[in-house]
Amino acid sequence: MESFYRKVYLRSWRIVKNNWYLLFFGLFVSTLGLTGDFKALSNLEANDIISTTLVDWINIFHTFAVADITLDKLPTLLMLIGTFLFLAVILVMAISSQGAIIQATANDHKKTNKNTLINNLQTGVENFWPLFGINILNKLISFVFVVGAIIPIIYLLSLSQNASFMNFLMTIIVFFVLVPIAVIISFVTRYGASYIIIKKQSLTQAFFNAWRLFRVNWIISLENALALLALTILYGLIIISLLAFVVTPFLILGYLVAQISIFGFWILIIAGSLAAIILFLTAVSLFGTYYTVVWTELFIELTNPGKNASKAHRFAKKHLPRLAK
């Protein structure tokens, strides 16, 4: 039997390789925070487009609420409106791109001739609100658990005379309660997005079905996230090396040319910077696309009636049936 992950990962790469236009979507979908599954392992801060956009919008609304609308403040207010619209466009494109990549992956299995940039983007835009809703649900649930645990602990810390014990207790709660919850909700969100696009389900139905799918296949989900985390680290190291390889010649030539012409120096520096930016954006787009396709492929494999399972899942099902169904 073909290896479960070999089949998923190789087929995902084939889909990306045969549909290079998906990199357009990958650039936007990467702003959703691809490594959010294990971001909580280092801290509970959010740096994805949804969290930052919502915070920025709240700040903009607060500014409008307390500001005196006068002629001299008009340029600042217009700039805030422009920022609001720009963030809205990026957010819509990010969410829609997620749906577009999921739809493109499903279309590849159907061998349909509708697997085009426009058709897939249209699907993503049509499902923007349920996709946005399930991503917001992810943030809200995580926020509720964080606030519900952190605030009481901070209050207890202020009352306790034994600070070291309370700090230890807080660490235990963060790593053994909050982190698993954040990771689980992230998995459910990924499966829920696929239920919305592929199975045409509503937000509520998709969320609960995604939870059931994760509950049955939590070992495979965790394995896949760990594998992607390792791939992310390796990929990051490769891209950093490539960036150094690309930029270094421009720096060396720039230093030599600077002895003759300052203009030539700046031309080389600008050219090197553009080359580095293009390489970085291409790398981010490629990884954003592949990351999303892998999770979609895993979803398709898990919801397939004749699905295979990973070795760890088969082992747990055989020897620890309560852990895996």
N, C-alpha and C positions, 0 to 999 in steps of 0.2 A: 504494500500500500504506500502511495506517495506521501511524503511527509506533509503534515497539515500546514505548518507554517511556510514550508518551501512552496507549496501550491499557492497559498494566499499572497506571499510576498513577490513571487515571480510573476504571477498573473497581474498583480497590481502594477509592477514595473512595465509589463507588456502594454497595459492600458494607457499608461502615461506616455510610453514611447510611441504608440500609434496615434496618440491624440495630443500633439504638442500644444494645441490651442488652449488646453486646460491650464497651462502655466499662467495665462492671463487671470484665470480665477484663483490660482494658487497664491498669487501676490496679495490679493485681497483677503482670502481666507486665512492666511498666515497671521493677520492682525487679530484673529479670534483667540490667540494664545494656544498654540498647538501642544506645548508641553505642560499645559495646565494640569494634566493628570497627576504630575508629581511636583508641581510648583510648591505645593504645601509642604513638601519635605524640607524645604529650605526656609520658607516663611509663608504666611497666609495673605500676603499682599497680592492684589490682582493687577496685571499690566496688560490686559487684553483691551480691544477696541470698545467692547460693550461697557466694561466697568469705567474706563477713562472717559468715554463719551457721556455716560450718564452723570458722572461727577462734574464734567465740564458744563453740561447743560444746566445742572442745578446751580452752579456758580453764575452762569449767564442769566438765568431767571432771577436769581437773587440780586444781581447787579441792576437789572431792569426794575425790580420791585422797589429798591431803595434809592435809585438814582433820580435826580431832578433833571427832567428832559429839557435841556436848554440848547441853544444854537451852538455854543462853544463845545458842548459835549457830543454833538452829533457825529463827528468822525469816529469817536471811540465806540459809540453805540452801533454805528454802521459796521465797524470792524467786528463787533461781537455778533451781529446778525450774520455777517459773512462767515465767521467761525462756526456758528450754529449750523448754517446750511452746508458748509464743507464737511463737518463731522457727520451730518445726516446722510450725505451722499456716500461717504466712506462706509458708514454703518450699513446702509442698504446694500451696497455692493459686496460687503464682507459676508453678510447673511445670505444674500442671493447667490453668491459664488459657492458657498457651502452646499446649497441645494443643487446648483448646477453640476458640481463635481459628483455628487451622489447620484444624480440622474444620469450623467454620462457613464458612470460605472455600471449602473443597472442596464442602460441601453447597450453597452458592450456585450453583456450576456445575452441580450435578446437579438443581437445581430441586426439591429434596425438601422435604416438609412436616415433616421432623424437625429442621429448623434452628432449634432453640429453646435457651434458656439451659440448661435442665436436661439435655437430650440431649447438648449439646456439652460441658458440664461433666463429665458421666458419662464421655464418651470420654476427656477429659483425665485424669481420676482413674484410669481403667482402664489408661492408658498412662503412669502416673506414673513407674514404675521405669525403663523404657527411656529416657524423656525425661530423667529425672534422671541416668541413667547417661551419656548422650551429653554432657550439660552438664558432668558431673564429668570425663569424658574430655577435654573441652576444657581444663579447668583443669589437669589432670594433665600433659597434653602440653606446655602452655605453661610449667608450672612446671619440668618436666624440662629443657626447652631453656634456660630462664632460669638455673637452678641450674648446668646443665652448662657454660654459657658464662661466667656472671658470677663464679662461685667461682674457676675457674682464672685469670681476668683479675685478680681481686683479689689472688690469690697472686702472680702475676707482677709486679703493681704494687709489692707489698711487697719484691720482690727487685731490681727494676729501679732503676737510678740515673737513668734518663731518664724522669721522670714525665710530661713533656709528650707524648712519643711514645706512652706507654702509655695516656694519657687519650684521645689521638686514635684509637688502635687500639680502645679500648673503645667510643667513639662510633660508629666504623665498624661494629663487630659488632652493636651495639644496633640501629642504624637500617637496616642492610642484611641482617641475619640474623634477629634476634629479632622485630623489628616485622613483617616479611613473614610469619614463621611464625605469630605471634599472629593476624594478619589472616586468613591462610588457614584456620587452625583454626576461627576464628569463622564463616567462610563455610560450612565443612564442617558445623559444628554446626547451622546454620540449615537447610541442605538435609537433614541427617540427621533432624532433628525432623519435617520434612514427609514423609520416607520412612516414618518410624515411624507417623505418624497416617494419612496418605493411602494409602500403599502397603502398610500393615500388615506392615512388615518388622521383624525382630529388630534389637537394638542393633548387633551386629557387621555384619550385612548392610547396615543403613542407613548406617553410618559409611563403609564401603568404597564403596558406591554413591554416597554424597554426595561422596566424594573424586574419583571418576571424573567425576561431573557437573561439579564445580568445575574439574577439569583441562581438560575440553573447553570450558567456558564461563567461563574465568577473566576474560576481558576484560569480558564482560557483568556478571559479579559485581562486579568492581572499579568499573565505571561506575555500577552501581546503588548501591553503598556510598558513592561520592563524591557522587552526586546526593542521597542521603538525608542525608549529612553537611551539604551546603549547605542542604537543607530544614530540618534540625535547627537550624542557626544562625539562619536566617531566622525560623523558628517561635519560637525562644527570644527573639529581639528583639521580635517582635510581642507575646508574652505578657508580657514585662517592661514594654512600653509600656502594655498593657491594665491590668496591675496598678497602675502609677503613675496611670493615668487613674481607676481605681476607688478607690484609697486616698486620693488627694489631696483630694477633696471632704470626706471624713470628717475628715481632719486639719485642714483649714481651718475647718470647722464646729465641730470639737472645740475649737480654739483660741478661737473666738468665744464658744462656750457656756461655756467654762471661766471666763470673766469673770463669769458669772452663777451657774452651778451646777457643782460638781465631779462630782456624780452624773451629770448630763447629759453631761459630758465623757467619763466612763468608758463610758457607754452607747454613745456614738458611736464611741469607740476600739474597743470590743468588736465592734460591728456592722461596722466597717470591716475588722477583722481576720478576722472570719468570712467576709465577702464575698471577701476576698483568698484565704483558704484554699480556699473552694469553687471559685473561679475557677482556682486553681493545680492542685487535684486533678482538676478536669474537663479542664484542658489536658493534664495528664500522662496521664490515662486515654485521651483522644482520640488523642494522639500514639503512646502505647504500642500501641493497637489498630491504628492505620493502619500503623505501622512493621512490625508482625508480618504484617498482611494483604499488604503490598507484597512482602515476601520470599516469602510463600506463593504469591502470584500469579506471581511470577517463577519459582518452582519449577515450578508447573503449566505455565507457558508453555514452559519449557526441556525438560520431559519430554513435552510434546505432540509426537506424531510429525510433525505438519505445522507445527512451530514457525517463527516468524519470528526474525530476528536484528537487533541494533542496527546502526547504520551503521558504528560503529567495528569491530564484530566482522566484518561483511561485508567491510570494507576490509582487515582483517588476514588474513582467510581468502583473499582474492583475491591480495594482494601479498606477504604473509608467511605462507604456509600452515603453516609450522612453529610459529607462535604460536597458531594457532586452527584447529580442525578443524570 
